[in-house]
Amino acid sequence: MSKPWLIIFIFLLIQTFSHLSYGDVGTAAHYSPPYIPTACFGNDASQFPSSNLFAAAGEGIWDNGASCGRQYLVRCISAARPGTCNPGETIQIRIVDRAETSVSRPSSNGATIVLSTTAFGAIANPSAASVNIEFQQ
């Protein structure tokens, strides 16, 4: 006796797990100095990690300032121009500002995360205005 329901269940299970993503999907832009004052920590220069891998939170993750200090893993997954992403590069960034109110306006409005020039250059060609990313807190 055949059990077609078992075959269907296994197929659906494989399909479900084969499409799991690394995290949430969004866009990343970049901004340049001056980085201070920030919406999170004002003029305190110690807010920036020594790696210079930091970002301003877009409205989707700002969370009324609760995102200040949060750290995210970020990687570039695609861009308008092929070859823009640095394949296999994942960075850890720290949220230090709000994109909407940052002193140095980002190159692309409406981004999920606006990365420092160093952070953006670590995952993508810095000449790009924005890229599609996967990110996870």
Phi, psi and omega in degrees: 000128182278148179239080182296331179297326179292319179295317178296317179299314179297317178300313179295322178297316178296316179299318181297311184283340179281349180249013178292138180257169180295323182185213177279158180247139179199202178235153176231135172245187178219157178222161185245167176302154010280140180263345180243149005283157178249160178291338182272312191230016176060231183264011182287107182292341181286355179290339185271129177295150182299337179284347187063023177264088181219173185204165170256138182278132171286170184301329182294334179239000182301315174055048179052035178091352180293342180283348180304125180087346178297151178243142181229145167271132185227137173217147179280132179247335178190166178206169180298325180255122179303146179084004181286321181286146171272104186299139176078003181267121173236131180240159174251122181244162177240134178281123180236354186206174175251126184302320184295333184244009182296149181298316179263108183297140179293160180285346180217118180285151177084009180288153176292315180224136176247110188273152171298162180300323179295315181295315181298316180295338178286333183249345185205166175295123185295348178283347178285144178284322180202162179220163173270137185230161163248139180217152182211133178286000000 
